[in-house]
Amino acid sequence: MIKINWKPDKSSGTSLYKQIVSYMKEKISNGEWTLGSRLPTQRELSERFEVNRSTVIEALSELKAEGLIEGNSRGGTKIVNNAWSVLMSTSPTNWQNYITSGLHKPNLQTIQLINELEFEEGMIRLGTGELSPDLYPKEMMKTVLTNVSDKINSLGYEEPKGLLYLRQVLSQYVKKYGINVSPDSILIVSGSLQAFQLISMGILSPGSTVLTERPSYIKSLSVFESSGMRLNGIDMDAYGAKPKDILKSINSKDTSLLYTIPTFHNPTGIIMPKSRRDEILELCSNERLPIIEDDVYRELWLDEEPPKPLKAEDKNDNILYLGSISKTLAAGLRIGWLIGPEVVVERLGDIKMQTDYGSSSLSQWALAEWIESGLYDKHILEVRKNLKLRRQIVLRCLDEYFSDIATWNKPKGGFYIWLNLNKQISMNKLFKDAYKNGLLINIGNIYDFSNNSNIRISYSYASLIDLEEGLKKLSKLIRECN
């Protein structure tokens, strides 16, 4: 997708259309916009450049006259030459052909746009699943990095499963959740997303099916589908995935595993009670269906401690358990862990060595120090206190601005409130209207197998002022949207 992070200078003596021509020629000639790339529509270009559509048409006409683009006014305009190819007889490499033939599928356009707009200045991010910069423990991090610097003798490559010291620390840490494993059954990964990639490459065959709740965070990614797998949605109720739907969907020929987020589910916030966990665990054990348990939100309980993980009751080594500090401490450290049968951990560790030769050594040492020093537990208490306040503010705003247009859940932890609109509107139009008004929202259809009228509201990232201002503005946009 072509990115435009520039606007013409309306105070300049150079005409607007000339500025646009110069900008687009530079992007095309230096190869940033590759041959075969499709330009945004005239309307989209006029919105991004903040100029009249006639100005865009004039600029495109000049680029066409120079032989750089061709197409029509309905969004079919694409780049066919660059500045060098106009002067030379040889055709340049058409990188677009290479891009479209790659194995990994591109993100949904909405998600690509979210990833781009998250870094646009002044944007209120109502959907971001990350801790606010206001909650970054700067002084504690200084202490950790100072302490750990005296313990590190080398920052070379670690062994395939990750830093042994960190795996020993984690082996002790997860015992409080009822998970008893040796360091040999733990693999350090660069966040849970890498764990999905390793699983898809290492233990699943093309054509197999992964069962997951609908909606689900995993639906917003293409990691399994890019490796030739299919995702099959399992209906949920107030207690999580329905066991009957799991059983109905199991096909011994192609169903490979179940992916579930039983604790503070993303995006719905649902917490699966112990009775449902036991039922699913027994079902999958009887059917010999392995489970990926994504437990990255466990530490973020706000009212009462959640039930123990499925992994704590796993007597048959049937579960691959994922943990991470991306939601609790610092996403940028890029450290998570996978706990599973030793033979699986060794297989995935071998693949990890072939892909990146190990996660950051410094990040691994830092996390071990965070946990061993007790600062991690202290930090989590502070995070819970702040998230509880944020949740309270958002729920109050929802009561004030959304009571007649939507329903929602009150989450007991995690980051998210699953907002369900009472009226049918174009969610894609709402998404566009929102970002044009400085609001970035995560609409529900990026997590689902079909369209819905939901929005994932996050109370973890935006400032307290922005949360209230953003929700008030969102309510107005929903009322105006058809």
SULZI-V162762 format. One record per residue. N is the residue number from 1. SS is DSSP state (H for helix, E for strand, C for the rest). NEAR is the number of other C-alpha atoms within 10 Angstrom. Layout:
N,SS,NEAR / N,SS,NEAR
//
This chain:
1,C,13 / 2,C,12 / 3,C,13 / 4,C,14 / 5,C,10 / 6,C,11 / 7,C,15 / 8,C,17 / 9,C,13 / 10,C,12 / 11,C,8 / 12,C,9 / 13,C,7 / 14,C,11 / 15,C,13 / 16,H,21 / 17,H,20 / 18,H,16 / 19,H,17 / 20,H,22 / 21,H,18 / 22,H,13 / 23,H,15 / 24,H,18 / 25,H,18 / 26,H,15 / 27,H,16 / 28,H,22 / 29,H,17 / 30,C,12 / 31,C,13 / 32,C,12 / 33,C,22 / 34,C,24 / 35,C,22 / 36,C,17 / 37,C,20 / 38,E,20 / 39,C,19 / 40,C,19 / 41,C,16 / 42,H,22 / 43,H,18 / 44,H,14 / 45,H,18 / 46,H,17 / 47,H,15 / 48,H,16 / 49,H,20 / 50,C,15 / 51,C,18 / 52,C,15 / 53,H,16 / 54,H,13 / 55,H,20 / 56,H,24 / 57,H,17 / 58,H,16 / 59,H,19 / 60,H,23 / 61,H,15 / 62,H,15 / 63,H,18 / 64,H,17 / 65,H,10 / 66,C,15 / 67,C,16 / 68,C,22 / 69,E,23 / 70,E,18 / 71,C,15 / 72,C,10 / 73,C,11 / 74,C,10 / 75,C,14 / 76,C,13 / 77,C,20 / 78,E,18 / 79,E,22 / 80,C,22 / 81,C,22 / 82,C,24 / 83,H,16 / 84,H,14 / 85,H,16 / 86,H,15 / 87,H,8 / 88,C,9 / 89,C,8 / 90,C,9 / 91,C,12 / 92,C,15 / 93,C,11 / 94,C,15 / 95,H,14 / 96,H,15 / 97,H,13 / 98,H,9 / 99,H,15 / 100,H,11 / 101,C,9 / 102,C,10 / 103,C,11 / 104,C,15 / 105,C,16 / 106,C,16 / 107,C,15 / 108,C,13 / 109,H,11 / 110,H,17 / 111,H,16 / 112,H,13 / 113,H,15 / 114,H,19 / 115,H,13 / 116,H,13 / 117,H,19 / 118,C,16 / 119,C,10 / 120,C,11 / 121,C,8 / 122,C,10 / 123,C,19 / 124,E,26 / 125,E,27 / 126,C,24 / 127,C,25 / 128,C,23 / 129,C,22 / 130,C,18 / 131,C,22 / 132,C,16 / 133,H,13 / 134,H,11 / 135,H,17 / 136,C,15 / 137,C,16 / 138,H,11 / 139,H,8 / 140,H,15 / 141,H,16 / 142,H,10 / 143,H,14 / 144,H,21 / 145,H,17 / 146,H,12 / 147,H,15 / 148,H,16 / 149,H,12 / 150,C,8 / 151,C,10 / 152,C,12 / 153,C,7 / 154,C,9 / 155,C,10 / 156,C,10 / 157,C,14 / 158,C,17 / 159,C,13 / 160,C,22 / 161,C,26 / 162,C,26 / 163,C,22 / 164,H,19 / 165,H,14 / 166,H,21 / 167,H,22 / 168,H,16 / 169,H,16 / 170,H,22 / 171,H,20 / 172,H,16 / 173,H,15 / 174,H,14 / 175,H,12 / 176,H,11 / 177,H,14 / 178,C,14 / 179,C,20 / 180,C,15 / 181,C,18 / 182,C,14 / 183,H,21 / 184,H,19 / 185,H,19 / 186,E,28 / 187,E,26 / 188,E,30 / 189,E,28 / 190,C,23 / 191,C,23 / 192,H,24 / 193,H,16 / 194,H,19 / 195,H,23 / 196,H,19 / 197,H,18 / 198,H,21 / 199,H,19 / 200,H,21 / 201,H,17 / 202,H,16 / 203,C,11 / 204,C,19 / 205,C,14 / 206,C,15 / 207,C,15 / 208,C,19 / 209,E,24 / 210,E,23 / 211,E,21 / 212,E,25 / 213,E,29 / 214,C,21 / 215,C,24 / 216,C,23 / 217,H,18 / 218,H,22 / 219,H,21 / 220,H,18 / 221,C,19 / 222,C,19 / 223,H,23 / 224,H,24 / 225,H,20 / 226,H,17 / 227,C,19 / 228,C,18 / 229,C,21 / 230,E,18 / 231,E,20 / 232,E,19 / 233,E,21 / 234,E,24 / 235,C,16 / 236,E,17 / 237,E,9 / 238,C,12 / 239,C,15 / 240,E,25 / 241,E,24 / 242,C,17 / 243,H,20 / 244,H,12 / 245,H,15 / 246,H,21 / 247,H,14 / 248,H,9 / 249,H,15 / 250,C,20 / 251,C,12 / 252,C,10 / 253,C,9 / 254,C,15 / 255,E,21 / 256,E,21 / 257,E,21 / 258,E,22 / 259,E,19 / 260,E,22 / 261,C,27 / 262,C,28 / 263,C,29 / 264,C,26 / 265,C,27 / 266,C,26 / 267,C,28 / 268,C,29 / 269,C,24 / 270,C,27 / 271,C,21 / 272,C,21 / 273,C,16 / 274,H,16 / 275,H,11 / 276,H,16 / 277,H,21 / 278,H,13 / 279,H,13 / 280,H,20 / 281,H,23 / 282,H,15 / 283,H,16 / 284,H,20 / 285,H,18 / 286,H,9 / 287,C,13 / 288,C,14 / 289,C,18 / 290,E,19 / 291,E,25 / 292,E,24 / 293,E,22 / 294,E,22 / 295,C,21 / 296,C,25 / 297,C,23 / 298,H,25 / 299,H,21 / 300,H,25 / 301,E,22 / 302,C,20 / 303,C,11 / 304,C,9 / 305,C,12 / 306,C,20 / 307,C,17 / 308,C,17 / 309,C,21 / 310,H,25 / 311,H,25 / 312,H,17 / 313,H,16 / 314,C,16 / 315,C,10 / 316,C,11 / 317,C,15 / 318,C,20 / 319,E,26 / 320,E,22 / 321,E,23 / 322,E,25 / 323,E,23 / 324,E,25 / 325,C,21 / 326,C,21 / 327,C,19 / 328,C,22 / 329,C,21 / 330,C,18 / 331,H,17 / 332,H,11 / 333,H,18 / 334,C,19 / 335,C,22 / 336,E,24 / 337,E,24 / 338,E,27 / 339,E,27 / 340,C,22 / 341,C,17 / 342,H,17 / 343,H,11 / 344,H,19 / 345,H,22 / 346,H,18 / 347,H,16 / 348,H,25 / 349,H,24 / 350,H,18 / 351,H,18 / 352,H,25 / 353,H,17 / 354,H,11 / 355,H,10 / 356,C,10 / 357,C,16 / 358,C,22 / 359,C,24 / 360,C,22 / 361,H,16 / 362,H,17 / 363,H,16 / 364,H,25 / 365,H,21 / 366,H,22 / 367,H,23 / 368,H,20 / 369,H,22 / 370,H,23 / 371,H,17 / 372,H,16 / 373,H,14 / 374,C,10 / 375,H,17 / 376,H,22 / 377,H,14 / 378,H,13 / 379,H,17 / 380,H,16 / 381,H,15 / 382,H,13 / 383,H,23 / 384,H,19 / 385,H,12 / 386,H,16 / 387,H,23 / 388,H,20 / 389,H,14 / 390,H,21 / 391,H,23 / 392,H,14 / 393,H,17 / 394,H,19 / 395,H,18 / 396,H,13 / 397,H,19 / 398,H,21 / 399,H,14 / 400,H,13 / 401,H,18 / 402,C,23 / 403,C,13 / 404,C,11 / 405,C,15 / 406,E,18 / 407,E,15 / 408,C,19 / 409,C,15 / 410,C,14 / 411,C,21 / 412,C,22 / 413,E,27 / 414,C,32 / 415,C,31 / 416,E,27 / 417,E,26 / 418,E,22 / 419,E,22 / 420,E,17 / 421,E,18 / 422,C,14 / 423,C,12 / 424,C,10 / 425,C,16 / 426,C,14 / 427,H,21 / 428,H,12 / 429,H,12 / 430,H,19 / 431,H,22 / 432,H,14 / 433,H,18 / 434,H,20 / 435,H,17 / 436,H,13 / 437,C,15 / 438,C,17 / 439,E,24 / 440,E,24 / 441,C,23 / 442,E,23 / 443,E,24 / 444,H,25 / 445,H,20 / 446,H,22 / 447,C,24 / 448,C,20 / 449,C,18 / 450,C,11 / 451,C,13 / 452,C,19 / 453,C,17 / 454,E,23 / 455,E,26 / 456,E,25 / 457,E,26 / 458,E,26 / 459,C,30 / 460,C,28 / 461,C,23 / 462,C,23 / 463,C,17 / 464,H,16 / 465,H,10 / 466,H,16 / 467,H,23 / 468,H,18 / 469,H,14 / 470,H,24 / 471,H,21 / 472,H,16 / 473,H,16 / 474,H,23 / 475,H,18 / 476,H,13 / 477,H,16 / 478,H,22 / 479,H,12 / 480,H,11 / 481,C,13 / 482,C,12
//
